[in-house]
Amino acid sequence: MKKIILLVLLMGIGLTSCKSKKSYSDQLRTKNVQNERRKSTTDISKKEGNASLPEEPSKFVRFNISSPTEYISTFAETAQLEMMGYGIPASITLAQGLLESGNGKGELAMKTNNHFGIKCHKGWEGDYDFHDDDEKGECFRKYNHPMYSFRDHSIFLTTRSRYAFLFNLRHTDYKGWARGLRKAGYATDPRYPQKLIYLIEKYDLHQYDKQSRKVNYNNTAVVTTDSNNIHTVQKGDTLYSLSRKYYMSVDELMKLNNLRSADLSIGQPIKVK
């Protein structure tokens, strides 16, 4: 009986120790990832201006994208902002997003807002979901808003040494970037460069690589009437920029305001949540 009691006590101590180690490990991974994001944003901000993102919404924001052109018009500005902050051609980011997310309509993109197929990897402390990829039930990062997927794509490429040589290329050399991504092991598909180049040239995505004006995620004033949640459209406003400001999808904004197109007029009142 004494041996049984002793064995039970030892097992209890062992389980407590394992839980403590796991808790410490989880805390350490969380700290490492937070430091990586903070350091990346700080380093880039010193060079290029404000690269910080708005606070991530507390609820999952679903984007219902109907076509490649809508995907491009929705996320072109985000890709350009990431290019200005991190040096990755906007055309490459958009082409990868189109390809990896199935034009924003793929199963993974719809349920996780993960547009680049970035897996959890060691150190990921955010939300996640499982999806069949190279293997069944792999862990993928999940975001409440796609802009955080775009940001993690930038961090992924700028913090891994195997991609360092790409940043010696001109940001307008989308063909060099496409081939370089395959060479560095971003994708196993031997035709990956050709697919990116095809998308860039079909949709004229290289036009977004020529953007030079300095902007950031927080440079546009928000004009609202708090009493009835109305946004008054200002010059430069788009449905996507409003969706970012108010954490609503473009589809939600259009339905809430009975809009039949994405065209906005200066001074137009837009209902927001």
KOLLUM-609359 format. One record per residue: x, y, z of N, C-alpha, C in turn; residue number from 1. Coordinates in Angstrom, 1 decimal. Each point is the difference from the previous one (the first is absolute). Layout:
X;Y;Z;X;Y;Z;X;Y;Z;NUM $
...
END
This chain:
0.8;-1.2;0.0;-0.8;1.2;0.0;0.9;1.3;0.0;1 $
1.0;0.0;0.8;0.9;1.1;0.1;0.7;0.3;-1.4;2 $
0.3;-1.2;-0.7;0.6;0.2;-1.3;-0.9;0.6;-1.0;3 $
-1.3;-0.4;0.1;-1.0;0.5;-0.9;-0.2;1.5;0.2;4 $
-0.1;0.4;1.3;-0.1;1.4;0.4;1.2;0.9;-0.5;5 $
1.2;-0.6;0.2;1.2;0.7;-0.5;0.0;0.1;-1.5;6 $
-0.5;-1.0;-0.7;0.0;0.1;-1.5;-0.9;1.0;-0.5;7 $
-1.2;0.1;0.7;-1.0;1.0;-0.4;0.5;1.4;0.3;8 $
0.7;0.2;1.1;0.6;1.3;0.3;1.0;0.4;-1.0;9 $
0.9;-0.9;-0.4;1.0;0.3;-1.0;-0.6;0.3;-1.4;10 $
-1.1;-0.7;-0.4;-0.6;0.3;-1.2;-0.6;1.4;0.0;11 $
-0.6;0.4;1.2;-0.6;1.3;0.1;1.0;1.1;-0.1;12 $
1.2;-0.2;0.6;1.1;0.9;-0.1;0.5;0.2;-1.4;13 $
0.0;-1.2;-0.7;0.5;0.0;-1.4;-0.9;0.8;-0.9;14 $
-1.4;-0.2;0.2;-1.0;0.7;-0.8;0.1;1.5;0.2;15 $
0.1;0.3;1.3;0.1;1.5;0.4;1.2;0.6;-0.7;16 $
1.1;-0.8;0.0;1.3;0.5;-0.6;-0.2;0.2;-1.5;17 $
-0.6;-1.0;-0.6;-0.2;0.2;-1.5;-0.9;1.2;-0.3;18 $
-1.1;0.2;0.8;-0.8;1.1;-0.3;0.7;1.3;0.2;19 $
0.9;0.1;1.1;0.7;1.2;0.2;1.0;0.3;-1.1;20 $
0.6;-1.1;-0.5;1.0;0.2;-1.1;-0.8;0.4;-1.3;21 $
-1.2;-0.6;-0.2;-0.7;0.4;-1.2;-0.5;1.5;0.1;22 $
-0.4;0.4;1.2;-0.5;1.3;0.2;1.2;1.0;-0.2;23 $
1.2;-0.3;0.5;1.1;0.8;-0.2;0.4;0.1;-1.4;24 $
-0.1;-1.2;-0.7;0.4;0.0;-1.4;-1.0;0.8;-0.8;25 $
-1.3;-0.1;0.3;-1.0;0.8;-0.8;0.3;1.5;0.3;26 $
0.3;0.4;1.2;0.3;1.4;0.3;1.2;0.5;-0.7;27 $
1.0;-0.9;-0.1;1.2;0.4;-0.7;-0.2;0.2;-1.5;28 $
-0.8;-0.9;-0.6;-0.3;0.1;-1.4;-0.8;1.3;-0.3;29 $
-0.9;0.2;0.9;-0.8;1.3;-0.2;0.9;1.2;0.1;30 $
0.9;0.0;0.9;0.9;1.2;0.2;0.9;0.1;-1.3;31 $
0.5;-1.1;-0.5;0.9;0.0;-1.1;-0.8;0.6;-1.3;32 $
-1.2;-0.4;-0.2;-0.8;0.4;-1.2;-0.3;1.5;0.2;33 $
-0.4;0.4;1.2;-0.3;1.4;0.2;1.2;0.9;-0.2;34 $
1.1;-0.5;0.4;1.3;0.8;-0.1;0.3;0.1;-1.5;35 $
-0.2;-1.2;-0.8;0.3;0.0;-1.4;-0.8;1.1;-0.7;36 $
-1.3;0.0;0.3;-0.9;1.0;-0.7;0.4;1.4;0.4;37 $
0.2;0.2;1.3;0.4;1.3;0.5;1.3;0.5;-0.7;38 $
1.0;-0.9;0.0;1.3;0.4;-0.5;-0.1;0.3;-1.5;39 $
-0.8;-0.9;-0.7;-0.1;0.2;-1.5;-0.7;1.4;-0.3;40 $
-1.0;0.3;0.7;-0.8;1.2;-0.2;0.9;1.2;0.4;41 $
0.7;-0.1;1.1;0.9;1.1;0.4;1.1;0.3;-1.0;42 $
0.7;-1.1;-0.4;1.1;0.2;-1.0;-0.5;0.6;-1.3;43 $
-1.1;-0.4;-0.5;-0.5;0.5;-1.2;-0.5;1.4;0.1;44 $
-0.6;0.3;1.1;-0.6;1.4;0.3;1.1;1.0;0.0;45 $
1.2;-0.4;0.5;1.1;1.0;0.0;0.5;0.3;-1.4;46 $
-0.1;-0.9;-0.9;0.4;0.2;-1.4;-1.0;0.6;-0.9;47 $
-1.3;-0.5;0.1;-1.0;0.4;-1.0;-1.2;0.8;0.6;48 $
0.0;0.3;1.3;-1.2;0.6;0.5;-0.9;-0.9;0.7;49 $
-1.2;0.3;0.3;-0.9;-0.8;0.8;-0.5;-1.2;-0.7;50 $
0.4;-1.2;0.5;-0.4;-1.3;-0.5;-0.9;-0.7;0.9;51 $
-0.4;0.6;1.1;-0.8;-0.7;1.0;-1.4;-0.2;-0.5;52 $
-0.7;-1.1;0.4;-1.3;-0.3;-0.4;-1.0;0.5;1.1;53 $
-1.3;0.2;-0.5;-1.0;0.3;1.0;-0.2;-1.2;0.9;54 $
-0.6;0.2;1.2;-0.2;-1.1;0.9;-0.9;-1.1;-0.7;55 $
0.4;-1.3;0.2;-0.7;-1.0;-0.7;-1.5;-0.1;0.6;56 $
-1.0;-0.1;-0.8;-1.4;-0.1;0.5;-0.1;-1.2;0.9;57 $
-1.0;0.1;0.9;-0.2;-1.1;0.9;-0.8;-1.2;-0.6;58 $
-0.7;0.3;-1.1;-0.8;-1.0;-0.7;0.5;-0.2;-1.4;59 $
-0.3;-1.2;-0.5;0.4;-0.4;-1.3;-0.7;0.8;-1.0;60 $
0.7;0.6;-1.0;-0.6;0.8;-1.0;0.0;-0.8;-1.3;61 $
-1.1;-0.4;-0.6;0.0;-0.8;-1.2;-0.1;0.9;-1.2;62 $
0.8;-0.3;-1.0;0.0;0.7;-1.3;-0.5;-0.9;-1.1;63 $
-1.1;0.4;-0.6;-0.6;-0.8;-1.1;0.5;0.6;-1.3;64 $
1.1;-0.6;-0.6;0.6;0.5;-1.2;-0.6;-0.8;-1.2;65 $
-0.5;0.7;-1.0;-0.7;-0.7;-1.1;0.9;-0.2;-1.2;66 $
1.1;0.7;-0.1;0.8;-0.1;-1.3;1.5;0.4;0.3;67 $
0.9;-0.3;-0.9;1.4;0.4;0.2;0.1;1.5;0.0;68 $
-0.8;0.7;-0.9;0.1;1.5;0.0;-0.5;0.6;1.3;69 $
-1.0;-0.6;0.6;-0.5;0.5;1.3;1.1;-0.2;1.1;70 $
0.6;-1.2;-0.1;1.1;-0.2;0.9;1.1;1.0;-0.1;71 $
0.4;0.3;-1.2;1.0;1.0;-0.2;-0.4;1.4;0.5;72 $
-1.2;0.4;-0.4;-0.4;1.4;0.5;-0.2;0.0;1.5;73 $
-0.3;-1.1;0.6;-0.2;-0.1;1.4;1.4;0.1;0.8;74 $
1.0;-0.7;-0.5;1.2;-0.1;0.7;1.3;0.7;-0.6;75 $
-0.2;0.7;-1.1;1.1;0.7;-0.6;0.7;1.0;0.9;76 $
-0.9;0.8;0.7;0.6;1.0;0.9;0.8;-0.7;1.1;77 $
-0.5;-1.1;0.5;0.7;-0.6;1.1;1.4;-0.6;-0.5;78 $
0.0;-0.5;-1.2;1.2;-0.5;-0.6;1.0;1.1;-0.2;79 $
-0.5;1.2;-0.4;0.9;1.1;-0.2;0.6;0.5;1.3;80 $
-0.9;0.0;1.0;0.5;0.5;1.4;1.1;-1.0;0.5;81 $
-0.2;-1.3;-0.2;1.0;-1.0;0.4;1.3;0.2;-0.8;82 $
-0.1;0.3;-1.3;1.1;0.3;-0.8;0.8;1.1;0.5;83 $
-0.7;1.1;0.4;0.7;1.2;0.5;0.7;-0.3;1.3;84 $
-0.6;-0.8;0.8;0.6;-0.3;1.3;1.0;-1.1;0.0;85 $
-0.1;-1.0;-0.9;0.9;-1.2;0.0;0.8;-0.2;-1.2;86 $
-0.3;0.7;-1.1;0.8;-0.2;-1.2;-0.4;-1.1;-0.9;87 $
-1.1;-0.7;0.2;-0.5;-1.1;-0.8;-0.9;0.6;-1.1;88 $
0.3;-0.3;-1.3;-0.9;0.6;-1.0;-1.5;-0.3;0.2;89 $
-0.8;1.0;-0.2;-1.4;-0.1;0.2;-0.6;-1.0;-1.0;90 $
0.6;-0.1;-1.2;-0.5;-0.9;-1.0;0.2;-1.4;0.4;91 $
1.2;-0.3;0.7;0.3;-1.3;0.5;-1.0;-0.4;1.1;92 $
-0.2;0.9;0.9;-0.9;-0.3;1.1;-1.4;-0.3;-0.5;93 $
-0.5;0.8;-0.9;-1.3;-0.2;-0.6;-0.1;-1.3;-0.7;94 $
1.0;-0.3;-0.8;-0.1;-1.2;-0.8;0.1;-1.2;0.9;95 $
0.8;0.0;1.0;0.1;-1.1;1.0;-1.4;-0.1;0.7;96 $
-0.6;1.1;0.4;-1.2;0.0;0.7;-1.1;-0.6;-0.9;97 $
-0.1;0.4;-1.3;-0.9;-0.6;-0.9;0.1;-1.5;-0.2;98 $
1.3;-0.4;-0.2;0.3;-1.4;-0.2;-0.2;-0.9;1.2;99 $
0.5;0.5;1.2;-0.1;-0.8;1.2;-1.4;-0.1;0.6;100 $
-0.7;1.1;-0.2;-1.4;0.0;0.6;-1.1;-0.4;-0.9;101 $
0.4;-0.3;-1.2;-1.1;-0.3;-1.0;-0.9;1.2;-0.3;102 $
0.7;1.1;-0.2;-0.7;1.3;-0.3;-0.8;0.5;1.3;103 $
0.4;-0.5;1.1;-0.7;0.4;1.3;-1.2;-0.9;0.2;104 $
-0.3;-1.0;-0.8;-1.1;-0.8;0.1;0.3;-1.4;0.5;105 $
1.3;-0.3;0.2;0.4;-1.4;0.4;-0.5;-0.3;1.4;106 $
-0.1;-1.3;0.3;-0.5;-0.4;1.3;0.8;0.5;1.1;107 $
1.3;0.0;-0.1;0.9;0.4;1.1;-0.1;1.5;0.2;108 $
-0.1;0.8;-1.1;-0.1;1.5;0.1;-1.3;0.3;0.6;109 $
-1.1;-0.6;-0.4;-1.3;0.3;0.6;-0.2;-0.3;1.4;110 $
0.7;-1.0;0.5;-0.2;-0.4;1.5;1.1;0.6;0.9;111 $
1.1;0.5;-0.6;1.1;0.5;0.8;0.5;1.4;-0.3;112 $
-0.5;0.6;-1.2;0.6;1.2;-0.4;1.5;-0.1;-0.3;113 $
0.5;-1.2;-0.2;1.4;-0.3;-0.3;0.1;-0.1;-1.5;114 $
0.6;1.1;-0.6;0.0;0.1;-1.5;1.3;-0.6;-0.6;115 $
0.9;-0.4;0.9;1.3;-0.4;-0.5;0.4;-1.4;0.4;116 $
-0.9;-0.7;0.6;0.3;-1.4;0.4;1.1;-0.1;1.0;117 $
0.1;1.0;0.9;1.1;-0.1;1.0;-0.4;-0.9;1.1;118 $
0.8;-1.0;0.3;-0.3;-1.0;1.0;0.4;0.6;1.4;119 $
-0.5;-0.7;1.0;0.3;0.5;1.4;1.4;0.2;0.3;120 $
0.9;-1.0;-0.3;1.4;0.0;0.3;0.2;0.1;1.5;121 $
1.2;-0.3;0.4;0.4;0.1;1.4;0.0;1.5;0.4;122 $
-0.7;0.2;1.1;0.0;1.4;0.6;-1.3;0.7;-0.3;123 $
-0.9;-0.5;-0.8;-1.3;0.7;-0.3;-0.9;-0.1;1.2;124 $
-0.4;1.2;0.5;-0.8;0.0;1.2;-1.5;0.6;-0.3;125 $
-0.3;0.2;-1.3;-1.3;0.5;-0.3;-1.0;-1.1;-0.3;126 $
-1.2;0.3;-0.5;-1.0;-0.9;-0.3;0.4;-0.9;-1.2;127 $
-0.6;-1.1;-0.1;0.4;-1.0;-1.1;-1.2;-0.9;-0.4;128 $
0.2;-0.6;-1.1;-1.0;-1.0;-0.4;0.7;-1.1;-0.8;129 $
-0.6;-1.1;-0.2;0.6;-1.2;-0.7;-0.5;-0.1;-1.4;130 $
0.9;-0.4;-0.9;-0.4;0.0;-1.4;0.9;-1.1;-0.7;131 $
-0.5;-0.7;-0.9;0.7;-1.0;-0.7;0.9;0.7;-1.1;132 $
1.3;-0.2;0.0;0.9;0.6;-1.0;0.9;-1.1;-0.5;133 $
1.3;0.1;0.3;1.0;-1.0;-0.4;-0.3;-1.3;0.8;134 $
-0.5;0.2;1.2;-0.4;-1.1;0.9;-1.4;0.3;0.5;135 $
-0.6;-1.0;0.6;-1.4;0.2;0.5;0.0;0.7;1.3;136 $
-0.9;1.0;0.2;-0.2;0.7;1.2;1.2;0.8;0.5;137 $
0.6;0.8;-0.9;1.1;0.8;0.4;-0.5;1.3;0.6;138 $
0.8;0.6;0.9;-0.3;1.2;0.8;0.3;1.3;-0.8;139 $
-1.0;0.8;-0.2;0.2;1.3;-0.7;-0.4;1.1;0.9;140 $
0.6;1.2;-0.2;-0.3;1.2;0.8;-1.3;0.5;-0.4;141 $
-0.7;0.6;1.0;-1.3;0.5;-0.3;-0.1;1.5;0.5;142 $
-0.6;0.8;-0.8;0.0;1.5;0.3;-1.5;0.5;0.0;143 $
-0.2;1.0;0.8;-1.4;0.6;0.0;-0.1;0.9;-1.2;144 $
1.1;0.5;-0.6;-0.1;0.9;-1.1;1.2;-0.4;-1.0;145 $
-0.3;0.0;-1.3;1.1;-0.4;-0.9;1.2;0.9;0.0;146 $
-0.1;1.3;0.5;1.2;0.8;0.0;1.1;-0.6;0.8;147 $
-0.4;-0.7;1.1;1.0;-0.6;0.8;0.7;-1.2;-0.7;148 $
-0.7;-0.6;-0.9;0.6;-1.1;-0.9;1.0;0.6;-0.9;149 $
-0.3;1.2;-0.5;1.0;0.7;-0.9;1.2;0.4;0.8;150 $
-0.2;0.5;1.3;1.1;0.4;0.8;0.9;-1.2;0.3;151 $
-0.6;-1.2;0.4;0.8;-1.1;0.3;0.8;-0.6;-1.2;152 $
-0.6;0.2;-1.2;0.7;-0.3;-1.3;1.2;0.8;-0.1;153 $
-0.1;1.3;0.3;1.2;0.9;-0.1;1.1;-0.4;1.0;154 $
-0.5;-0.3;1.3;1.0;-0.4;1.0;0.6;-1.3;-0.3;155 $
-0.8;-0.9;-0.6;0.5;-1.3;-0.3;1.2;0.1;-1.0;156 $
-0.1;0.8;-1.0;1.0;0.2;-1.0;1.2;0.8;0.4;157 $
-0.2;0.9;0.9;1.1;0.9;0.4;0.8;-0.5;1.2;158 $
-0.5;-1.0;0.7;0.7;-0.5;1.2;0.6;-1.4;-0.2;159 $
0.0;-0.5;-1.3;0.6;-1.3;-0.2;1.1;0.2;-1.0;160 $
1.2;-0.5;0.4;1.2;0.3;-0.8;0.0;-0.5;-1.4;161 $
-0.8;-1.1;-0.3;0.1;-0.5;-1.3;-0.7;0.9;-1.1;162 $
-0.7;1.0;0.5;-0.7;0.9;-0.9;0.8;1.3;-0.1;163 $
1.1;0.2;0.7;0.7;1.2;0.1;0.5;0.5;-1.4;164 $
0.4;-0.9;-0.8;0.6;0.4;-1.3;-1.1;0.7;-0.9;165 $
-1.3;-0.2;0.3;-1.0;0.6;-0.8;-0.1;1.5;0.1;166 $
0.5;0.5;1.2;-0.1;1.4;0.3;1.2;0.8;-0.7;167 $
0.8;-0.8;-0.7;1.0;0.7;-0.8;-0.5;0.3;-1.4;168 $
-1.2;-0.6;-0.3;-0.6;0.3;-1.3;-0.8;1.3;0.1;169 $
-0.2;0.6;-1.2;-0.9;1.2;0.0;-1.4;-0.4;0.3;170 $
-0.7;0.9;0.6;-1.4;-0.4;0.4;-0.9;0.0;-1.2;171 $
0.5;0.4;-1.2;-0.8;-0.1;-1.2;0.4;-1.2;-0.8;172 $
0.9;-0.8;0.5;0.5;-1.2;-0.7;-0.9;-1.2;0.4;173 $
-1.3;0.0;-0.4;-0.9;-1.0;0.5;0.4;-1.4;-0.5;174 $
0.6;-0.1;-1.2;0.4;-1.3;-0.5;1.1;-0.6;0.8;175 $
1.0;0.9;0.4;1.1;-0.5;0.8;-0.5;-0.5;1.4;176 $
-1.0;0.8;0.6;-0.6;-0.4;1.2;-0.8;-1.3;-0.1;177 $
-0.7;-0.2;-1.1;-0.8;-1.2;-0.2;0.9;-1.3;0.0;178 $
1.1;0.2;-0.8;0.9;-1.2;-0.1;0.8;-0.2;1.3;179 $
0.3;1.1;0.7;0.8;-0.1;1.2;-0.8;-0.6;1.1;180 $
-1.3;0.2;0.1;-0.8;-0.6;1.0;0.0;-1.6;-0.2;181 $
-0.1;-0.4;-1.2;0.1;-1.5;-0.3;1.4;-0.5;0.4;182 $
1.0;0.7;-0.4;1.4;-0.4;0.3;0.2;-0.1;1.5;183 $
-0.6;0.9;0.8;0.2;0.1;1.5;-0.8;-1.1;0.7;184 $
-0.9;-0.6;-0.8;-0.8;-1.1;0.6;-1.4;0.4;0.5;185 $
-0.5;1.2;-0.4;-1.3;0.4;0.5;-1.1;-1.0;-0.5;186 $
0.2;-0.5;-1.2;-1.0;-1.0;-0.5;0.7;-1.2;-0.7;187 $
-0.7;-1.1;0.0;0.6;-1.2;-0.6;-0.4;-0.2;-1.5;188 $
-1.0;0.8;-0.4;-0.5;-0.1;-1.4;1.1;0.6;-0.9;189 $
0.5;-0.8;-0.9;1.0;0.5;-0.9;-0.5;1.1;-0.9;190 $
-1.3;0.1;-0.2;-0.5;1.1;-0.9;-0.5;1.2;0.8;191 $
0.3;0.0;1.3;-0.4;1.1;0.9;0.4;1.4;-0.6;192 $
1.2;0.2;-0.4;0.4;1.3;-0.6;-0.8;0.4;-1.2;193 $
-0.3;-0.9;-0.9;-0.8;0.2;-1.2;-1.4;0.4;0.4;194 $
-0.5;-0.6;1.0;-1.4;0.3;0.4;-0.1;1.4;0.6;195 $
1.0;0.4;0.8;0.0;1.4;0.5;0.2;1.0;-1.1;196 $
0.9;-0.3;-0.9;0.2;1.0;-1.1;-1.2;0.1;-0.9;197 $
-0.7;-1.1;-0.2;-1.2;0.0;-0.8;-1.1;0.9;0.6;198 $
-0.2;-0.2;1.3;-1.0;0.8;0.7;0.4;1.5;0.0;199 $
1.3;0.3;0.2;0.4;1.4;0.0;-0.2;0.7;-1.3;200 $
0.3;-0.7;-1.1;-0.2;0.5;-1.3;-1.4;0.1;-0.5;201 $
-0.8;-1.1;0.4;-1.4;0.0;-0.4;-0.8;1.1;0.6;202 $
0.3;0.3;1.3;-0.8;1.0;0.7;0.8;1.4;0.2;203 $
1.1;0.1;-0.7;0.8;1.2;0.0;0.4;0.4;1.5;204 $
0.4;-1.0;0.8;0.3;0.2;1.4;1.2;0.9;0.2;205 $
0.9;0.0;-1.0;1.3;0.7;0.1;-0.2;1.5;0.1;206 $
-1.2;0.5;-0.4;-0.3;1.4;0.2;0.0;0.4;1.4;207 $
-0.2;-0.9;1.0;0.0;0.3;1.4;1.4;0.1;0.6;208 $
1.0;-0.5;-0.8;1.4;0.1;0.5;0.5;1.4;-0.2;209 $
-0.6;0.8;-0.8;0.5;1.4;-0.3;-0.6;1.0;0.9;210 $
-0.8;-0.4;1.0;-0.5;0.9;1.0;1.1;0.6;0.8;211 $
0.1;1.3;0.2;1.1;0.6;0.7;-0.4;0.9;1.2;212 $
-1.3;0.4;0.0;-0.4;0.9;1.1;0.1;-0.6;1.3;213 $
0.4;0.7;1.0;0.1;-0.6;1.4;-1.3;0.0;0.7;214 $
-0.5;-1.1;0.3;-1.3;-0.1;0.7;0.2;-1.1;1.1;215 $
-0.9;0.0;0.9;0.0;-1.1;1.0;-1.4;-0.3;0.4;216 $
-0.1;-1.0;0.9;-1.3;-0.5;0.3;-0.9;1.0;0.8;217 $
0.7;1.0;0.6;-0.8;0.9;0.8;0.0;1.5;-0.4;218 $
0.3;0.2;-1.4;0.1;1.4;-0.4;-1.2;0.6;-0.5;219 $
-1.2;-0.7;0.0;-1.2;0.7;-0.5;-0.9;0.2;1.2;220 $
-0.6;1.2;0.1;-0.9;0.3;1.0;-1.3;-0.7;-0.1;221 $
-0.6;-0.4;1.1;-1.3;-0.6;0.0;-1.0;1.0;0.4;222 $
-1.0;0.3;-0.8;-1.0;1.0;0.3;-1.3;-0.8;0.3;223 $
-0.5;0.0;1.2;-1.2;-0.7;0.4;-0.9;0.8;0.9;224 $
-1.2;-0.3;0.0;-1.0;0.5;0.9;-0.4;-1.1;1.0;225 $
0.6;0.1;1.2;-0.2;-1.1;0.9;-1.4;-0.3;0.4;226 $
-0.9;1.0;-0.1;-1.4;-0.2;0.5;-0.7;-1.1;-0.9;227 $
0.3;0.0;-1.3;-0.7;-0.9;-0.8;1.0;-0.8;-0.9;228 $
1.2;-0.1;0.3;1.0;-0.8;-0.7;0.0;0.2;-1.5;229 $
0.2;1.3;-0.3;0.1;0.4;-1.4;1.4;0.4;-0.3;230 $
0.6;-0.5;-1.1;1.3;0.5;-0.5;-0.3;0.9;-1.2;231 $
0.6;1.2;0.0;-0.1;0.9;-1.2;1.2;-0.3;-0.9;232 $
-0.3;-0.4;-1.2;1.1;-0.3;-1.0;0.9;1.2;-0.2;233 $
1.3;-0.3;0.1;1.0;1.0;-0.3;0.8;-0.4;-1.3;234 $
0.8;1.0;-0.5;0.8;-0.3;-1.2;0.9;-1.2;0.3;235 $
0.0;-1.0;-0.9;0.9;-1.1;0.2;-0.6;-1.2;0.7;236 $
-1.2;0.2;0.5;-0.7;-1.1;0.7;-0.4;-1.1;-1.1;237 $
0.1;-1.2;0.4;-0.5;-1.2;-0.8;-0.8;-0.9;1.0;238 $
-0.8;-0.9;-0.5;-0.7;-0.9;0.8;1.0;-0.8;0.8;239 $
1.1;-0.4;-0.6;1.0;-0.8;0.7;0.7;0.8;1.2;240 $
0.3;1.3;-0.3;0.6;0.8;1.0;-0.9;0.2;1.2;241 $
-1.3;0.1;-0.3;-1.0;0.1;1.1;-0.2;-1.3;0.7;242 $
0.1;-1.1;-0.7;-0.1;-1.3;0.6;1.1;-0.2;1.0;243 $
1.2;0.5;-0.3;1.2;-0.1;0.9;-0.3;0.9;1.3;244 $
-0.5;1.2;-0.3;-0.2;0.9;1.1;-1.0;-0.5;1.1;245 $
-1.1;-0.6;-0.6;-1.1;-0.3;0.9;-0.1;-1.5;0.2;246 $
1.0;-0.8;-0.5;0.0;-1.4;0.2;-1.3;-0.7;-0.5;247 $
-0.4;0.4;-1.2;-1.1;-0.6;-0.7;0.4;-0.5;-1.3;248 $
-0.6;-1.0;-0.5;0.3;-0.4;-1.4;-0.6;0.9;-1.0;249 $
0.5;0.0;-1.2;-0.5;0.8;-1.1;-1.5;-0.4;-0.3;250 $
-0.2;-1.3;0.1;-1.3;-0.5;-0.2;-1.0;0.5;1.0;251 $
0.4;0.1;1.3;-0.9;0.5;1.0;-0.3;1.5;-0.2;252 $
1.0;0.8;-0.4;-0.2;1.4;-0.3;-1.0;0.2;-1.1;253 $
0.2;-0.8;-1.1;-0.9;0.1;-1.1;-1.5;-0.3;0.3;254 $
-0.1;-1.1;0.8;-1.4;-0.4;0.4;-0.6;1.0;1.0;255 $
0.8;0.5;0.9;-0.5;0.9;1.0;-0.5;1.3;-0.7;256 $
0.7;0.4;-1.1;-0.3;1.3;-0.6;-0.8;-0.2;-1.3;257 $
-0.4;-1.2;-0.3;-0.7;-0.3;-1.3;0.8;0.4;-1.2;258 $
1.3;-0.2;0.0;0.8;0.4;-1.1;0.0;-1.0;-1.1;259 $
-0.1;0.4;-1.3;0.1;-1.0;-1.1;1.4;0.0;-0.6;260 $
0.8;1.0;0.3;1.4;0.1;-0.5;0.9;0.5;1.1;261 $
1.3;-0.1;-0.3;1.0;0.5;1.0;0.3;1.4;-0.1;262 $
-0.7;0.7;-1.0;0.3;1.4;-0.2;-0.5;0.9;1.2;263 $
0.8;0.9;0.5;-0.3;0.9;1.0;0.1;1.5;-0.4;264 $
-0.8;0.8;0.6;0.1;1.5;-0.4;0.4;0.8;1.3;265 $
0.9;1.0;-0.2;0.4;0.8;1.1;-1.3;0.6;0.7;266 $
0.0;-0.1;1.3;-1.2;0.5;0.8;-1.1;-1.0;0.2;267 $
0.1;-1.1;-0.7;-1.0;-1.0;0.1;-0.1;-0.6;1.4;268 $
-1.1;-0.1;0.7;-0.1;-0.6;1.3;0.0;-1.6;-0.1;269 $
0.8;-0.6;0.7;0.1;-1.5;0.0;-0.3;-0.5;1.4;270 $
-0.9;-0.9;0.2;-0.3;-0.6;1.3;1.1;-1.0;0.3;271 $
0.4;0.1;1.3;1.1;-1.0;0.5;-0.5;-0.5;1.3;272 $
0.6;-1.1;0.4;-0.4;-0.5;1.3;0.9;0.6;1.2;273 $
END
